Amino acid sequence: MELNALVSKFQQKDGKAFESLYDMYSESMHGVIYNIVRDHDIAQEVMQDVFLKAWHNADSYSSKKGRFFTWLLNIARNAAIDKTRSKDFKNARKNLDSEFFVDILETEENYSRATDGIGIKSFVNKLAAKCTEIIDLLYFKGFTQKEASKTLKIPIGTIKTRNRNCINELRQMLGV
């Protein structure tokens, strides 16, 4: 079935369309969420919440504003960031054992594979270095603009401008 027809059925609360879209996008969404939360179980939980949120807010999607994948990706990214900022998440991370940190180091290599799995990395790598580092921090690692400003030691206004310009450049590459 064509994607637009599938999305239309999804918006009409068709269960089969939900299952099809879940099968199509769950692995990519899990990868994006995992890159932010760094825990498979939490990523799975957040991913399921993302699909439920998309289901309940399906009428807010418009193909005129962008692709369905991008809409879903934004929901996933925001949900993952919200999860990392939650009190429960922060409390659970206070007394982690060393295995958690070893896993982070091992999966840092997987970061490239996970983002490449959804096809974005190849386009991001074509951008200038200043764009690559901002997109990496803001979109793949879940930093706020303020956090990116501190990390890169550049003014927040510059972060905002570069982010906007870099995303526009990425959109032009993608033809969106």
N, C-alpha and C positions, 0 to 999 in steps of 0.2 A: 504494500500500500504506500502511496506517495506520502511524504512527510507532512505536507500541508493538510491533507485529508485526515491523517492520523491525529494531528494536533487539533483539528476541528472536532473530531469525535471525542478526544480527550476533554476539550472544553465543554462538550455536551454530556460529560460524566460517563463515558463509555468505559467499562471496566477492562475490556480487551485492549483498547487503545492505551490505557494506563499501563497494562502489563507490557505491551510492545515498547512503549517509550522507556519504561523502567529497564527492560532488557537492553535497549539501545544505549542508554546513557548512564546506567548505574555504576559501571566500572570507571568511567571517566570522572563522574562526580565524586566517587569514593577516593580516587587519586588526588583530586584537588583538595578535598576536605582533609585527607590524611596529611598532606603537605603542611597543613596549618596546625592541626591538633596533635599529630605525631602519636596516635594511638588507634590501632585498627578497630577495637571495639567501639570507641567513641565515634570514630569516623563512620562506622556502620550505622550507629544510632542517629547521628546527625544526618546522614544520607537518607535514611528512611523518613526523618522529619522533613527534609527538603522536598521529597516527593509528595508527602502529604500536604505540605504547604502549597506546593505547585497545584495539586489537585483542587484544594479549597479556593485557590486564587486564580484558577485557570482563565477566568474571564478577564483578568487584568493583562493577559498577554495579547500583544498585537504584533502581527508580522510586519506592520508598517514601521515599528520602532526597532526591529532587529530580529535576528534568528531565534528560534525556540531554544536552541542549545545555549546561546548567550544569555538568554533570560534565565534559564535553569542554572547556568553556571554562576550568575550573580546571586541567585538565591542561596546556592550552596556555599559560595565564598562568604557571604554575609552571615549565614548560619554558623559556619565554622569559626569565624571571628567572634561572633557573639558567644559561642560556647567557650572559647579561650578566655573571654573576659568575665565569665560567670564565676561567682564565688565558689561553687562546688568544684569547678575545674581547677581553680587556683589552690584551693585547700588540698585537693587530691595530689597536687604536684609538690607540696611542701616537703614531704618525706619520701622522695623517690629513691629506689636503690640504684646502684651503678649500672645495672642492666639496661635501664631506660636510656641512659646517656650513651652506652655502647650502641644501642639500637639506632639512636639518632645519627651517630657517626656512620654506621653502616648504611643507613637509608638515605643519607645525604647524596650518595651516588645515585640512588634510585629516583631522586628528585628529577634528574634530567630525563630518565626513562618515563616517569609518570607524566610529566608535562609534555614530552614528545608523543606519548600515547594518545593525547587528544589533539596533536598536531600544532600546538601553539609555539612550542619551543623553536622550531625552525624559522618561524616568522620573527619572533622576538630577537633571535640571534642576528638577524639581518639589520636590526636597528643599531644606532650609535651606542657606544658604551654607556653614556649618561642615561640613555633610555632604558637600556637593559638592566642597569642596577636599580633604577627606580621601579620598573615594572616587577622585577624580581622581589623587591621588598614589599611593595604595596599589594600585589596581586597573588604572588605565589607563596609568600611567607606571612601574609596577613598583617603587616605593619600598618599602623595609622600613619597619616601624613606627618604628624608631629614626631612619631617615633623614627620615621625615615629621615626627617630633618636632623634629628639628633645623631643618628647613626652615620649619615653622610656628611654631617657638619656643614650643612648649607641651609639658608633661610627657608622657612616653610612656604613663603610665597614662590620661591624658585622651585620647590618641590611641586607645588600645585600647577605652575605654568608648564614645567617639563612634563609632568604627568599628562596634562591635557594635550600638549603638543605630540608627545610620544604615542598616546592612544589614537590620536587623529592620524598619525603616520601609519600606525598598525592597521587602522581601518582602511586606509587607502590601499595598503598592500593586499588586504583581504577582499577588497572590493565591496565593503559594507557601507 
